[in-house]
């Protein structure tokens, strides 16, 4: 990564930012692992602490064990962000009033609470992971996800859906999401972006499989068994990380729940705040694009449901190709332009009046929105100088990003209105597009600040 010019960026923070994102040897809180990641060795004197100094950990950047971790992380993304990406289908179904009758804004609270829990629980899950309780997080989180689906199948009231789908599934997903990301830098360095991108494809794959399974079974076996089928798929796929994931680097001593130094690390703080704006616009589109096609009769009810899988199919490439490219260009150089393009596509929804138009925008938005899920973790690694705190900082960062989720769904629903015959779709798309554009422009400015305004700098 190119260093910024002197005097054009804060030298103390930028020097941290420009460190190799996988240099896990800087902190005395990491230890060397060999063939068995559960058994670590240390060597060399530590003059300051009077104890053995941890040996440098060198990520293998490949091998069977490393790629198994990617496959297991894929399964976790499948059942965390993959479930979140499915909520647009549930939103459209709940809007019919078959299960319960609520406004669009109230219904979106279910998905927003679920997404927020995934992100905010990471503030606790990250430090717990740092303490070495990775296996316990996997087991408890996986149980809550499956249990939440089974309880949702029994729901017939709004408050019950909030508890089962919003809190239970959301908290379970939050317990396993951050650890699934924090584990990969121990296995990959030069190929970290590719590894996280492949893992993040699980969210797109889940966003394809779950909506189709839910919708196809909805008319055949009813809501109860359609949801239970989703729960059984989650149970089967979550067995992969439970049995095969292994920590590559384990901490020597416990860390604080919060990394207070993050609040004075301005590149990190600004990145989180600016990305949060992008999350607001992201969830406006994810929650309402299917309902928009249904309510305006641009598409049939069946086709409206299938817009969510279409978006997620396109998102698979958007979570892989940009991440692989980010290993060469730097993640910030991909994330900022991607946010600006997403804003333009959201504005384009104002003029959509045909099925072909909404399908094209769905495909393009699916591709470019993939950067919001796949690249922030890579940026967090690059913006964290002490790699032993990656888990904690990811948890803190995603917890703050969660406020964008809360603002996007319910805020968009409030703007949309409650009169089905006079829904404010133009206002909704202006709202989503404007906040996304603001986030993209500010991220572009942050990128320039970090690079000393060098056009070809790897940031």
C-alpha positions as CSV (number, residue, x, y, z in Angstrom):
1,X,0.0,0.0,0.0
2,X,1.4,3.3,-1.0
3,X,2.2,5.7,1.8
4,X,0.5,9.1,1.9
5,X,2.5,12.3,1.3
6,X,3.8,14.0,4.4
7,X,1.6,16.7,5.7
8,X,-1.5,15.6,3.8
9,X,-2.8,12.9,6.2
10,X,-2.3,12.3,10.0
11,X,1.0,10.5,10.1
12,X,0.4,8.5,13.3
13,X,-2.8,6.9,12.2
14,X,-1.9,6.4,8.6
15,X,1.3,4.6,9.5
16,X,-1.0,2.0,11.2
17,X,-3.3,1.9,8.2
18,X,-0.5,1.1,5.8
19,X,0.8,-1.9,7.6
20,X,0.4,-5.2,5.9
21,X,-3.1,-6.4,6.9
22,X,-2.0,-9.9,7.8
23,X,1.1,-9.1,9.8
24,X,-0.1,-10.9,12.9
25,X,3.4,-10.8,14.5
26,X,3.1,-7.2,15.7
27,X,1.2,-8.0,18.9
28,X,2.3,-10.0,21.9
29,X,-1.2,-11.3,22.0
30,X,-0.8,-13.7,19.1
31,X,0.9,-17.1,19.0
32,X,2.4,-19.3,16.4
33,X,0.4,-22.3,15.2
34,X,1.7,-25.2,13.3
35,X,-0.1,-28.2,11.8
36,X,-2.6,-28.2,14.7
37,X,-4.1,-24.8,15.2
38,X,-5.2,-25.7,18.7
39,X,-1.6,-26.3,19.8
40,X,0.7,-23.3,19.6
41,X,4.3,-22.6,20.5
42,X,6.1,-19.5,21.5
43,X,9.8,-18.7,21.3
44,X,12.3,-15.9,22.0
45,X,12.7,-13.7,25.1
46,X,10.4,-10.7,25.8
47,X,12.7,-8.2,27.4
48,X,9.9,-5.9,28.5
49,X,7.5,-8.4,30.0
50,X,10.0,-11.0,31.1
51,X,8.1,-13.8,29.4
52,X,8.4,-15.7,26.1
53,X,7.7,-13.6,23.0
54,X,5.2,-15.1,20.6
55,X,6.7,-16.3,17.4
56,X,5.6,-14.7,14.1
57,X,2.6,-16.3,12.6
58,X,2.8,-16.8,8.8
59,X,-0.5,-17.4,7.1
60,X,-0.3,-20.4,4.8
61,X,-2.3,-18.7,2.0
62,X,-3.7,-22.0,0.9
63,X,-3.8,-25.7,1.7
64,X,-6.6,-28.0,2.6
65,X,-7.1,-26.7,6.2
66,X,-7.2,-23.1,5.0
67,X,-9.7,-23.6,2.3
68,X,-11.9,-25.7,4.6
69,X,-12.1,-22.5,6.7
70,X,-13.3,-20.6,3.7
71,X,-15.9,-23.3,3.0
72,X,-17.1,-23.2,6.6
73,X,-17.3,-19.4,6.5
74,X,-19.3,-19.7,3.3
75,X,-21.8,-21.8,5.3
76,X,-21.9,-19.2,8.0
77,X,-22.5,-16.4,5.5
78,X,-25.2,-18.6,4.0
79,X,-27.1,-18.6,7.3
80,X,-26.4,-15.1,8.5
81,X,-26.4,-12.5,5.6
82,X,-28.1,-15.1,3.4
83,X,-31.0,-15.1,5.8
84,X,-31.0,-11.3,6.0
85,X,-31.0,-11.0,2.2
86,X,-34.1,-13.2,2.2
87,X,-36.2,-10.8,4.3
88,X,-37.5,-9.0,1.2
89,X,-39.5,-12.1,0.5
90,X,-40.9,-12.2,4.0
91,X,-41.7,-8.5,3.8
92,X,-43.8,-9.1,0.7
93,X,-45.6,-12.0,2.2
94,X,-46.3,-10.2,5.5
95,X,-47.7,-7.3,3.5
96,X,-50.5,-9.5,2.2
97,X,-52.0,-9.6,5.8
98,X,-52.4,-13.4,5.8
99,X,-50.4,-13.9,9.0
100,X,-51.0,-10.5,10.6
101,X,-51.8,-6.9,9.6
102,X,-49.2,-4.2,10.1
103,X,-47.8,-1.2,8.3
104,X,-44.8,-1.5,6.0
105,X,-42.7,0.4,8.5
106,X,-43.7,-2.0,11.4
107,X,-43.1,-5.1,9.2
108,X,-39.6,-3.8,8.3
109,X,-38.7,-3.6,12.0
110,X,-38.6,-7.5,12.0
111,X,-35.9,-7.6,9.4
112,X,-34.2,-4.5,10.7
113,X,-34.0,-5.9,14.3
114,X,-32.7,-9.2,12.8
115,X,-30.0,-7.4,10.8
116,X,-29.1,-5.1,13.7
117,X,-28.7,-8.0,16.1
118,X,-26.3,-9.7,13.6
119,X,-24.2,-6.6,13.6
120,X,-24.4,-5.4,17.2
121,X,-24.0,-8.8,18.9
122,X,-20.6,-8.8,17.3
123,X,-19.5,-6.3,19.8
124,X,-19.7,-9.1,22.4
125,X,-18.9,-12.0,20.1
126,X,-15.6,-10.4,18.9
127,X,-14.0,-10.3,22.4
128,X,-15.4,-13.7,23.3
129,X,-13.8,-15.0,20.1
130,X,-10.5,-13.3,21.1
131,X,-10.7,-15.2,24.4
132,X,-10.7,-18.5,22.6
133,X,-14.3,-19.5,22.9
134,X,-14.9,-19.9,19.2
135,X,-16.4,-23.4,19.5
136,X,-19.0,-22.2,22.1
137,X,-20.0,-19.3,19.9
138,X,-20.6,-21.6,16.9
139,X,-22.7,-24.1,18.9
140,X,-24.9,-21.5,20.6
141,X,-25.3,-19.3,17.6
142,X,-26.2,-22.2,15.3
143,X,-28.8,-23.5,17.8
144,X,-30.5,-20.1,18.1
145,X,-30.8,-19.7,14.3
146,X,-32.4,-23.1,13.9
147,X,-34.6,-22.7,17.0
148,X,-35.7,-19.2,15.7
149,X,-36.9,-20.7,12.5
150,X,-38.8,-23.4,14.2
151,X,-40.5,-20.9,16.5
152,X,-41.3,-18.6,13.5
153,X,-43.2,-21.5,12.0
154,X,-45.6,-21.4,15.0
155,X,-46.1,-17.6,14.9
156,X,-49.5,-16.0,14.0
157,X,-48.9,-12.6,15.6
158,X,-46.6,-9.6,14.9
159,X,-44.9,-9.6,18.3
160,X,-44.2,-13.3,18.0
161,X,-42.4,-12.8,14.6
162,X,-40.3,-10.0,16.1
163,X,-39.1,-12.4,18.9
164,X,-38.5,-15.4,16.7
165,X,-37.3,-13.9,13.4
166,X,-36.0,-10.6,14.7
167,X,-34.2,-11.4,18.0
168,X,-33.7,-15.1,18.2
169,X,-32.4,-15.6,14.6
170,X,-30.6,-12.3,14.7
171,X,-28.7,-12.9,17.9
172,X,-27.8,-16.4,16.8
173,X,-26.4,-15.1,13.5
174,X,-24.6,-12.3,15.3
175,X,-22.7,-14.8,17.6
176,X,-21.2,-16.6,14.6
177,X,-20.8,-13.8,11.9
178,X,-17.8,-11.8,13.3
179,X,-15.8,-14.9,14.3
180,X,-16.2,-16.3,10.8
181,X,-14.5,-13.2,9.5
182,X,-11.9,-12.9,12.2
183,X,-10.6,-16.4,11.6
184,X,-9.6,-15.9,8.0
185,X,-6.7,-13.5,8.4
186,X,-4.9,-16.2,10.3
187,X,-5.0,-18.4,7.1
188,X,-4.6,-15.9,4.3
189,X,-2.5,-12.7,3.8
190,X,-1.9,-11.9,0.1
191,X,-5.1,-13.7,-0.9
192,X,-7.3,-12.4,2.0
193,X,-9.6,-10.4,-0.2
194,X,-10.3,-13.4,-2.4
195,X,-10.9,-15.7,0.6
196,X,-13.4,-13.3,2.2
197,X,-15.0,-12.7,-1.1
198,X,-15.5,-16.5,-1.7
199,X,-16.9,-16.8,1.9
200,X,-19.2,-13.9,1.4
201,X,-20.7,-15.6,-1.7
202,X,-22.5,-17.8,0.9
203,X,-24.7,-14.8,1.7
204,X,-25.7,-14.5,-2.0
205,X,-26.2,-18.3,-2.3
206,X,-28.4,-18.2,0.8
207,X,-30.3,-15.3,-0.6
208,X,-31.1,-17.4,-3.7
209,X,-31.9,-20.8,-2.1
210,X,-34.0,-19.6,0.9
211,X,-36.4,-17.3,-1.0
212,X,-37.0,-20.0,-3.6
213,X,-37.6,-22.8,-1.1
214,X,-39.8,-20.5,1.0
215,X,-41.9,-19.3,-1.9
216,X,-42.2,-22.7,-3.7
217,X,-43.3,-24.4,-0.5
218,X,-45.6,-21.6,0.7
219,X,-48.5,-22.6,-1.6
220,X,-47.9,-26.3,-1.4
221,X,-47.4,-26.9,2.4
222,X,-48.3,-23.6,3.9
223,X,-46.2,-21.0,5.9
224,X,-45.5,-23.3,8.8
225,X,-43.8,-26.1,6.9
226,X,-42.1,-23.7,4.5
227,X,-40.4,-22.0,7.4
228,X,-39.5,-25.3,9.0
229,X,-37.9,-26.5,5.7
230,X,-35.7,-23.4,5.8
231,X,-34.8,-24.3,9.4
232,X,-33.8,-27.8,8.5
233,X,-31.6,-26.5,5.7
234,X,-29.9,-24.1,8.2
235,X,-29.4,-27.0,10.6
236,X,-27.7,-29.2,7.9
237,X,-25.4,-26.4,6.6
238,X,-24.4,-25.1,10.0
239,X,-22.9,-28.5,10.9
240,X,-20.0,-27.7,8.5
241,X,-18.5,-24.9,10.6
242,X,-19.4,-26.6,13.9
243,X,-17.3,-29.6,13.0
244,X,-14.6,-28.2,10.8
245,X,-13.7,-24.6,11.7
246,X,-10.5,-24.1,13.7
247,X,-8.9,-21.0,15.1
248,X,-5.6,-20.4,13.4
249,X,-4.3,-17.9,16.0
250,X,-5.3,-18.0,19.7
251,X,-4.7,-15.1,22.1
252,X,-2.3,-15.4,25.0
253,X,-4.3,-13.2,27.4
254,X,-7.9,-11.8,27.5
255,X,-8.6,-8.4,26.0
256,X,-11.0,-5.7,26.9
257,X,-14.5,-5.8,25.4
258,X,-13.9,-2.5,23.8
259,X,-10.8,-1.3,22.0
260,X,-10.9,2.3,23.2
261,X,-8.1,3.3,20.9
262,X,-10.4,2.8,18.0
263,X,-12.3,6.0,19.0
264,X,-9.2,8.1,18.4
265,X,-8.2,6.3,15.2
266,X,-9.8,8.7,12.9
267,X,-9.4,6.7,9.6
268,X,-11.2,3.8,11.4
269,X,-14.0,6.1,12.9
270,X,-14.7,7.9,9.6
271,X,-14.7,4.7,7.6
272,X,-17.4,3.3,9.9
273,X,-19.5,6.4,9.9
274,X,-19.4,6.8,6.1
275,X,-20.1,3.1,5.4
276,X,-23.1,3.3,7.7
277,X,-24.7,5.7,5.3
278,X,-24.3,3.1,2.5
279,X,-26.0,0.5,4.7
280,X,-29.0,2.8,5.1
281,X,-29.5,2.9,1.3
282,X,-28.7,-0.8,1.0
283,X,-31.5,-1.9,3.2
284,X,-34.0,0.4,1.5
285,X,-33.5,-1.5,-1.7
286,X,-33.2,-5.0,-0.1
287,X,-36.4,-4.6,1.8
288,X,-38.6,-2.8,-0.7
289,X,-37.6,-3.8,-4.3
290,X,-39.8,-6.9,-4.2
291,X,-42.7,-5.1,-2.6
292,X,-42.4,-2.2,-5.1
293,X,-42.8,-4.6,-8.1
294,X,-45.8,-6.2,-6.4
295,X,-47.6,-3.0,-5.2
296,X,-47.2,-1.2,-8.5
297,X,-48.2,-4.3,-10.5
298,X,-45.0,-4.0,-12.6
299,X,-44.5,-7.7,-12.0
300,X,-46.8,-10.6,-11.0
301,X,-46.8,-11.8,-7.4
302,X,-44.6,-14.7,-8.4
303,X,-42.1,-12.6,-10.3
304,X,-42.0,-10.1,-7.4
305,X,-40.8,-12.9,-5.1
306,X,-38.2,-14.0,-7.6
307,X,-36.6,-10.5,-7.7
308,X,-34.8,-11.3,-4.4
309,X,-33.1,-14.4,-5.7
310,X,-32.2,-12.6,-8.9
311,X,-30.6,-9.8,-6.9
312,X,-28.6,-12.3,-4.9
313,X,-27.4,-14.3,-7.9
314,X,-25.9,-11.1,-9.3
315,X,-24.5,-10.4,-5.9
316,X,-22.4,-13.5,-6.0
317,X,-20.1,-12.0,-8.6
318,X,-20.3,-8.7,-6.8
319,X,-18.8,-10.3,-3.7
320,X,-16.1,-12.2,-5.4
321,X,-14.7,-10.2,-8.3
322,X,-14.3,-6.9,-6.5
323,X,-12.7,-8.7,-3.5
324,X,-10.2,-10.4,-5.7
325,X,-9.5,-7.1,-7.4
326,X,-9.1,-5.4,-4.1
327,X,-6.0,-7.6,-3.3
328,X,-4.3,-5.7,-6.2
329,X,-5.9,-2.2,-5.9
330,X,-6.8,-1.9,-2.2
331,X,-10.4,-2.3,-0.9
332,X,-11.2,1.4,-0.5
333,X,-10.6,1.9,-4.2
334,X,-13.4,-0.5,-4.9
335,X,-15.9,0.3,-2.1
336,X,-16.3,4.0,-2.7
337,X,-17.1,3.8,-6.4
338,X,-19.4,0.8,-5.7
339,X,-21.4,2.9,-3.3
340,X,-21.8,5.7,-5.8
341,X,-23.0,3.3,-8.5
342,X,-25.5,1.9,-6.0
343,X,-26.8,5.4,-5.4
344,X,-27.3,6.0,-9.1
345,X,-29.2,2.7,-9.4
346,X,-31.5,3.6,-6.5
347,X,-32.3,6.9,-8.1
348,X,-33.0,5.0,-11.4
349,X,-35.9,3.2,-9.6
350,X,-37.9,6.5,-9.9
351,X,-38.3,6.0,-13.6
352,X,-38.9,2.2,-13.6
353,X,-42.3,1.3,-15.2
354,X,-41.6,-2.1,-16.8
355,X,-40.6,-5.6,-15.8
356,X,-37.5,-5.4,-18.0
357,X,-36.4,-2.2,-16.3
358,X,-36.7,-3.5,-12.8
359,X,-35.0,-6.8,-13.6
360,X,-32.0,-4.9,-15.1
361,X,-31.7,-2.6,-12.1
362,X,-32.1,-5.6,-9.8
363,X,-29.2,-7.4,-11.5
364,X,-26.9,-4.4,-11.5
365,X,-27.7,-3.5,-8.0
366,X,-27.1,-7.0,-6.8
367,X,-23.6,-6.9,-8.3
368,X,-22.5,-3.5,-7.0
369,X,-24.2,-3.9,-3.6
370,X,-22.0,-6.9,-3.0
371,X,-19.2,-4.7,-2.0
372,X,-21.1,-3.6,1.1
373,X,-21.0,-7.1,2.5
374,X,-17.7,-8.4,1.3
375,X,-15.3,-5.4,1.5
376,X,-15.9,-3.8,4.9
377,X,-14.2,-6.7,6.7
378,X,-11.1,-6.4,4.5
379,X,-11.1,-2.6,5.2
380,X,-11.3,-3.3,9.0
381,X,-8.3,-5.6,8.8
382,X,-6.3,-2.9,6.9
383,X,-7.3,-0.2,9.3
384,X,-6.3,-2.2,12.4
385,X,-2.6,-1.9,13.1
386,X,-2.7,-4.4,16.0
387,X,-4.0,-7.5,14.3
388,X,-4.7,-9.2,17.6
389,X,-7.6,-6.8,18.0
390,X,-9.2,-7.5,14.6
391,X,-12.1,-9.5,16.2
392,X,-12.9,-6.7,18.7
393,X,-12.7,-4.0,16.1
394,X,-14.8,-5.8,13.6
395,X,-17.4,-6.3,16.3
396,X,-17.3,-2.6,17.2
397,X,-17.4,-1.5,13.6
398,X,-20.3,-3.7,12.6
399,X,-22.3,-2.7,15.7
400,X,-22.2,0.9,14.6
401,X,-23.1,-0.1,11.0
402,X,-26.1,-1.7,12.5
403,X,-27.7,1.7,13.1
404,X,-27.7,2.2,9.4
405,X,-29.9,-1.0,9.1
406,X,-32.3,0.3,11.7
407,X,-32.6,3.6,9.9
408,X,-32.9,2.1,6.4
409,X,-35.8,-0.3,6.7
410,X,-38.2,1.4,9.2
411,X,-37.2,4.8,8.0
412,X,-38.0,3.9,4.5
413,X,-41.3,2.4,5.5
414,X,-42.3,5.6,7.3
415,X,-41.5,7.6,4.2
416,X,-43.4,5.1,2.0
417,X,-46.6,5.7,4.0
418,X,-49.6,3.5,5.0
419,X,-52.1,4.2,2.2
420,X,-51.7,1.3,-0.2
421,X,-53.4,3.4,-3.0
422,X,-50.9,6.3,-2.5
423,X,-47.5,4.9,-1.6
424,X,-44.6,7.5,-1.8
425,X,-42.2,5.4,-3.9
426,X,-40.4,8.4,-5.4
427,X,-39.6,9.8,-1.9
428,X,-38.4,6.3,-0.8
429,X,-35.9,6.0,-3.7
430,X,-34.7,9.6,-3.2
431,X,-34.1,8.9,0.4
432,X,-32.2,5.6,-0.3
433,X,-30.2,7.1,-3.1
434,X,-29.2,10.3,-1.3
435,X,-27.8,8.6,1.8
436,X,-25.9,6.1,-0.3
437,X,-24.5,8.8,-2.5
438,X,-23.4,10.7,0.6
439,X,-21.6,7.7,1.9
440,X,-19.9,7.0,-1.4
441,X,-18.6,10.5,-1.8
442,X,-17.4,10.7,1.7
443,X,-15.6,7.3,1.4
444,X,-14.0,8.6,-1.8
445,X,-12.8,11.7,0.2
446,X,-11.5,9.5,3.0
447,X,-9.6,7.4,0.4
448,X,-8.0,10.5,-0.9
449,X,-7.0,11.7,2.6
450,X,-5.4,8.3,3.4
451,X,-3.5,8.2,0.1
452,X,-2.3,11.8,0.2
453,X,-4.6,12.3,-2.8
454,X,-2.5,10.0,-5.0
455,X,-4.6,8.7,-7.8
456,X,-3.0,5.2,-8.1
457,X,-2.3,4.6,-4.4
458,X,-3.4,1.2,-3.1
459,X,-5.8,2.0,-0.2
